[in-house]
Amino acid sequence: MRTDKSDSVASGARIDGAGVFNTLVDMRALASVGRTFFLVLAVILFGCRPSSKMDNGLDRARRLADDGKYEEALQEHISFHDNILTTQPSMYGVRLSFALSEWVELGQKYPKALAALKDVRDKKTVRLAGGETNRDLFHDVASINDHLSEQDKTVALFRKIVTTNPTFARDVYDVAEEALVQKREFALAREYMGDPGRILDRAKTNYERSMAWAKRQTQKRASEEAFRNIFTDDVVRLILILKNTGDEASARKIQAEALQVVADDKIKNALEP
């Protein structure tokens, strides 16, 4: 995913705990580098699983699950997912990462919980397929699909939106990009991703600003590594899209410029067979 929202990270504002994680999630919308990386990043920044001084529902769900009260834990997960943003907008990122991971974990012990999560996903999918143009709703669906390892459903939904509302498809492309590349839908990704040179310029600017912010943090090394991975993954996806749509010349140009920023082996090897 590519946005300019990382400006808030690099502004120098003091952000701690959930605020840091939420800012990073805003920047990435949890789409581009996948849920595992962002869970690791969140742990680095929090030092542990996120929690709140308030008993925000996710905390209760954890305790209930630990006590074997699975149905009650499920109801807390549903309530947290549906309602938390009305009172705690800063939980946006946690809601689409830790909360979904723990909901899936509950589903492994209590199949009804997994069925409930899929039902939430399916109902939101129907709304989007029916014409609702809500980016956050698409983000919810894509995040749930990612946690369920059902990225093909994100691709199918994106294709549906392309046929009914190409303008909205462009608005949510960044959220869908990782699933599209993972499922080798390179032609579709190329159609909606925009100008490669501008994309790289934006990625470089975001990287430089984010690294400047990271240098001021206590967890400097971990933060810098996180931002390097974000930049690298963005670039590798860009190279793969270009390579697999017959524009290897542009792919090599992007690769060469990106390596001047981050000399990562994933970038170096992105054009290998």
Protein Blocks (a to p, Z undefined) as FASTA:
>chain_A
ZZfklmmmmnopacehjlmmmmmmmmnnommnojklmmmmmmmmnopacddfbdghjmmm
mmmmmnopaklmmmmmmmmmmmmmmmmmmlmmmmmmmmmmmmmmmmmmmmmlmmmmmmmm
mmmmmmmmnopacfklmmmmmmmmmmnopaklmmmmmmmmmmmommlmmmmmmmmmmmmm
mnopmklmmmmnopfklmmmmmmmmmmmmmmmmmmpmklmlmmmmmmmmmmmmmmmmmmm
mmmnopamlmmmmmmmmmmmmccfklmmmmgZZ
